[in-house]
Amino acid sequence: MASFYFKAVARDGKLRTGTLAGETGKAVAAELRRQGLVPVFVGDEPSRGFRLRLPVLVRGRRRGVLFFTQELSTLLKAGVPLDRSLAITAQLSERPAFRRMVEEVLRTLKGGKSLADSLRPHPEYFSELYVNMVRAGEASGSLAAVFERLAGFETSRDELRGYIISSMIYPALLSVVGLASILVLLNFVAPRFAAVFEQSNMAIPPATRMMLGASEWLRRYALPMAGCAAAAGAGFYLYIRTSGGRLWWDTLRLRMPLLGSALRKAETARFARAMGTLVANGVALVQSIAIAGATLSNRRIAGSLDAVARGVKRGEGIAGPLGKTGQFPPLAAHLLTVGEETGRLDEMFGRMAEIYEAETRVAIRRFTALFEPLIILVMGVMVGALILSMLIAITSINEVAV
């Protein structure tokens, strides 16, 4: 059996540390719970052990927020007071910046403000959805349950985001490698053939002439083209930072073949996950729509929610106005209709999130399944054409030499 380092919270709310022998970290955690302790860390050492229920793939700032949420949920359910839970969470945080932020939240809380008001000054960590959920939890006295729901929300959202990013890494890598290969051939290999033909006064084969022309054009205009591309990229970036430009760009993305469908389903899943979390915690439906809309990255879809909120205020429910926007998949409105009829709207939002998270993964797989071969084909044809023109040049040189 190995010896594991642990951190755990006792019934008096104090942090206990030490080592305990066990076959695995999970076995040690179970033993700590049998001793009346709440394990928050078990591993070889504090920097490399595993945290209970902390996803491995969550990184950076999101990782800190997820850790904060999960630890508070665990400690509050164990009966540890809120101020003590925050102090323990600050001690366990590995990032100095995040630790200082939690300590600032604790000082604000001790100054007499609510937890929601203590979190609001830190929007870079805690979204409007997060703050409003905490406020609802404080009002209803179910703060531990709220943090548990928030942990599930953050986990699901980050898993979907991570899946999308990881799926696009390989196509992007193929594009970069293929483009780099073409640039190397045109900038460094092709000029050597040009020098050989100039010295020998031989007739240049048509394919080789085209390659040498492309090489000469690239070497002559590479810097101006790079400058123009940089200026165009900067102008495009500044344009889509404006409200009108962002709306145009988001609309265009939704109309793209395959990719637009995947983006729409991803936004639907994000909206449903946020709504399910808010509605289940008793947040008013109109307020939930506004908060959930703020979590969306596509302005076209987010803007359509204003009409949904007006429909809810008129007493039309949410399913009908949502379907009329035309920005959500048709199944979404049917699911919400069932939720309204059965009085289980929060559960139906959760089911809707699960469906469209799965649909997003399928759409991304379908997109990459078509995009990757297309990139390989295009890059293969271009590189193959360059290599073929070089082989023709070498063959013509050898024939003259013979």
TAUR-V886508 format. One record per residue. N is the residue number from 1. RES is the residue in one small letter. PHI is phi in whole degrees, 0 to 359 (* if undefined). PSI is psi in whole degrees, -180 to 180 (999 if undefined). OMEGA is omega as a letter, one per 20 degrees, with the letter a starting at -180 (* if undefined). Layout:
n=<N;N>
res=<RES;RES>
phi=<PHI;PHI>
psi=<PSI;PSI>
omega=<OMEGA;OMEGA>
//
This chain:
n=<1;2;3;4;5;6;7;8;9;10;11;12;13;14;15;16;17;18;19;20;21;22;23;24;25;26;27;28;29;30;31;32;33;34;35;36;37;38;39;40;41;42;43;44;45;46;47;48;49;50;51;52;53;54;55;56;57;58;59;60;61;62;63;64;65;66;67;68;69;70;71;72;73;74;75;76;77;78;79;80;81;82;83;84;85;86;87;88;89;90;91;92;93;94;95;96;97;98;99;100;101;102;103;104;105;106;107;108;109;110;111;112;113;114;115;116;117;118;119;120;121;122;123;124;125;126;127;128;129;130;131;132;133;134;135;136;137;138;139;140;141;142;143;144;145;146;147;148;149;150;151;152;153;154;155;156;157;158;159;160;161;162;163;164;165;166;167;168;169;170;171;172;173;174;175;176;177;178;179;180;181;182;183;184;185;186;187;188;189;190;191;192;193;194;195;196;197;198;199;200;201;202;203;204;205;206;207;208;209;210;211;212;213;214;215;216;217;218;219;220;221;222;223;224;225;226;227;228;229;230;231;232;233;234;235;236;237;238;239;240;241;242;243;244;245;246;247;248;249;250;251;252;253;254;255;256;257;258;259;260;261;262;263;264;265;266;267;268;269;270;271;272;273;274;275;276;277;278;279;280;281;282;283;284;285;286;287;288;289;290;291;292;293;294;295;296;297;298;299;300;301;302;303;304;305;306;307;308;309;310;311;312;313;314;315;316;317;318;319;320;321;322;323;324;325;326;327;328;329;330;331;332;333;334;335;336;337;338;339;340;341;342;343;344;345;346;347;348;349;350;351;352;353;354;355;356;357;358;359;360;361;362;363;364;365;366;367;368;369;370;371;372;373;374;375;376;377;378;379;380;381;382;383;384;385;386;387;388;389;390;391;392;393;394;395;396;397;398;399;400;401;402>
res=<m;a;s;f;y;f;k;a;v;a;r;d;g;k;l;r;t;g;t;l;a;g;e;t;g;k;a;v;a;a;e;l;r;r;q;g;l;v;p;v;f;v;g;d;e;p;s;r;g;f;r;l;r;l;p;v;l;v;r;g;r;r;r;g;v;l;f;f;t;q;e;l;s;t;l;l;k;a;g;v;p;l;d;r;s;l;a;i;t;a;q;l;s;e;r;p;a;f;r;r;m;v;e;e;v;l;r;t;l;k;g;g;k;s;l;a;d;s;l;r;p;h;p;e;y;f;s;e;l;y;v;n;m;v;r;a;g;e;a;s;g;s;l;a;a;v;f;e;r;l;a;g;f;e;t;s;r;d;e;l;r;g;y;i;i;s;s;m;i;y;p;a;l;l;s;v;v;g;l;a;s;i;l;v;l;l;n;f;v;a;p;r;f;a;a;v;f;e;q;s;n;m;a;i;p;p;a;t;r;m;m;l;g;a;s;e;w;l;r;r;y;a;l;p;m;a;g;c;a;a;a;a;g;a;g;f;y;l;y;i;r;t;s;g;g;r;l;w;w;d;t;l;r;l;r;m;p;l;l;g;s;a;l;r;k;a;e;t;a;r;f;a;r;a;m;g;t;l;v;a;n;g;v;a;l;v;q;s;i;a;i;a;g;a;t;l;s;n;r;r;i;a;g;s;l;d;a;v;a;r;g;v;k;r;g;e;g;i;a;g;p;l;g;k;t;g;q;f;p;p;l;a;a;h;l;l;t;v;g;e;e;t;g;r;l;d;e;m;f;g;r;m;a;e;i;y;e;a;e;t;r;v;a;i;r;r;f;t;a;l;f;e;p;l;i;i;l;v;m;g;v;m;v;g;a;l;i;l;s;m;l;i;a;i;t;s;i;n;e;v;a;v>
phi=<*;263;258;244;279;220;232;213;254;275;296;278;88;272;275;248;231;163;234;213;277;188;287;221;296;295;294;294;299;296;295;297;295;295;275;87;256;255;289;240;204;218;175;290;203;303;274;236;286;258;261;298;65;267;299;287;275;281;232;60;296;297;297;296;294;294;299;303;294;292;292;297;299;296;290;294;294;278;90;284;301;299;296;291;298;296;296;294;299;296;296;277;293;272;262;303;296;291;298;296;295;296;296;293;299;296;296;295;298;291;282;113;273;286;294;300;292;285;277;301;292;236;294;292;252;242;286;297;301;299;296;292;297;296;298;294;295;293;292;266;74;238;296;298;294;296;294;294;294;296;298;295;296;297;296;298;295;288;296;293;298;296;295;297;295;295;290;268;294;295;301;295;295;300;296;295;295;296;296;297;297;296;296;296;297;284;270;241;271;301;302;293;293;299;295;296;291;294;286;267;57;277;289;268;301;305;297;292;297;295;296;294;295;296;296;296;298;293;292;281;247;299;294;301;295;296;296;295;296;294;295;296;297;295;295;296;298;294;294;284;280;281;295;292;294;294;296;298;293;294;294;297;297;292;268;291;300;66;295;299;296;295;295;297;291;295;293;297;297;295;298;295;296;293;296;300;293;288;296;296;261;87;287;303;298;296;295;297;298;296;290;296;297;290;277;280;266;265;292;297;289;297;294;291;287;299;294;295;296;295;296;296;295;280;87;273;79;252;295;299;300;295;292;290;295;74;259;245;302;304;298;300;294;295;298;290;299;296;297;290;291;268;73;236;295;296;294;289;297;296;295;297;297;299;298;279;294;294;296;296;297;296;295;292;297;295;295;291;296;268;287;297;299;295;297;299;295;296;295;296;296;293;294;298;297;295;294;297;295;291;297;297;296;296;296;295;295;296;295;293;296;289>
psi=<146;163;129;138;141;156;132;158;130;175;-26;2;1;151;130;137;158;-164;151;137;142;165;-39;168;-37;-36;-38;-42;-40;-40;-40;-41;-36;-27;4;14;155;105;133;-13;132;129;-174;-39;161;-30;-16;-3;177;145;138;127;17;116;142;-33;-6;132;164;-138;-40;-35;-41;-43;-41;-42;-45;-45;-46;-41;-41;-39;-46;-45;-42;-39;-26;-1;10;134;154;-46;-38;-37;-42;-40;-42;-42;-39;-41;-36;-15;133;-18;122;-41;-43;-37;-43;-36;-44;-39;-36;-41;-43;-41;-41;-41;-44;-19;-3;-3;162;168;-40;-44;-27;-30;-27;-36;3;63;-19;-19;-41;118;172;-38;-46;-48;-43;-34;-43;-40;-42;-38;-38;-39;-34;-6;23;49;-39;-43;-35;-45;-32;-42;-40;-37;-42;-39;-48;-40;-48;-43;-42;-34;-42;-44;-43;-37;-43;-45;-46;-32;-28;-7;-46;-47;-39;-40;-41;-43;-44;-46;-43;-45;-41;-39;-43;-44;-40;-44;-43;-32;-28;-35;-48;-42;-28;-39;-37;-42;-38;-45;-34;-39;-31;-13;31;157;135;127;148;-44;-41;-36;-40;-41;-44;-36;-42;-39;-46;-44;-41;-45;-29;-37;12;-49;-47;-39;-41;-41;-43;-41;-40;-42;-43;-42;-42;-41;-41;-42;-44;-35;-45;-5;-18;161;-44;-41;-40;-40;-42;-45;-43;-36;-42;-42;-37;-23;-4;139;138;-57;-39;-40;-42;-42;-42;-42;-36;-42;-38;-43;-42;-44;-45;-40;-43;-44;-42;-41;-42;-48;-39;-23;9;11;139;146;-44;-43;-37;-40;-43;-42;-45;-37;-32;-19;-12;145;-17;116;-32;-46;-42;-39;-29;-16;-17;-42;-35;-43;-40;-38;-39;-40;-32;-2;18;-1;-171;-28;-49;-55;-34;-41;-33;-22;-31;8;-9;152;146;-35;-30;-46;-38;-41;-43;-31;-44;-40;-39;-38;-35;-7;21;56;-37;-42;-37;-34;-40;-43;-39;-41;-44;-43;-48;-21;-42;-41;-35;-43;-41;-43;-39;-41;-40;-41;-47;-31;-29;-34;-41;-50;-33;-43;-45;-41;-48;-49;-37;-42;-44;-48;-41;-40;-40;-45;-39;-42;-34;-41;-39;-39;-43;-40;-42;-37;-44;-38;-38;-40;-35;999>
omega=<a;r;a;r;a;r;a;a;r;a;r;r;a;a;r;r;r;r;a;a;r;a;r;r;r;r;r;r;r;r;r;r;r;r;r;r;r;a;r;r;r;r;a;r;a;a;a;a;r;r;a;r;r;a;a;a;a;a;r;a;r;r;r;a;a;r;r;a;a;a;r;r;a;a;a;r;r;r;r;r;a;a;r;r;r;r;r;r;r;r;a;a;a;a;a;a;r;r;r;r;r;r;r;r;r;r;r;r;r;r;r;r;r;r;r;r;r;r;a;a;a;a;r;r;a;a;r;r;a;a;a;r;r;r;r;r;r;a;a;a;a;a;r;r;r;r;r;r;r;r;r;r;a;a;a;a;a;r;r;r;r;r;a;a;a;r;a;a;a;r;r;r;r;a;a;a;r;r;r;r;r;a;r;a;a;a;a;a;a;r;r;r;r;r;a;a;r;a;a;a;r;r;a;r;a;a;r;r;r;r;a;r;r;r;r;r;a;a;a;a;a;a;r;r;r;r;r;r;r;r;r;r;r;r;r;r;r;a;a;r;r;a;r;r;r;r;r;a;r;r;r;a;r;a;r;r;r;a;r;r;r;r;a;a;r;r;r;r;r;r;a;r;r;r;r;r;a;a;r;a;r;r;a;a;a;r;r;r;a;a;a;r;r;r;a;r;a;a;r;r;a;r;a;a;r;r;r;r;r;r;r;r;r;r;a;a;a;a;a;r;r;r;a;a;a;a;a;r;a;a;a;a;r;r;a;r;r;r;r;a;a;a;r;a;a;r;a;r;r;r;r;r;r;a;a;r;r;r;r;r;r;a;r;r;r;r;a;r;r;a;a;r;r;r;a;a;a;a;r;r;a;r;r;r;r;a;r;r;r;r;r;r;r;r;r;r;r;r;r;a;r;*>
//
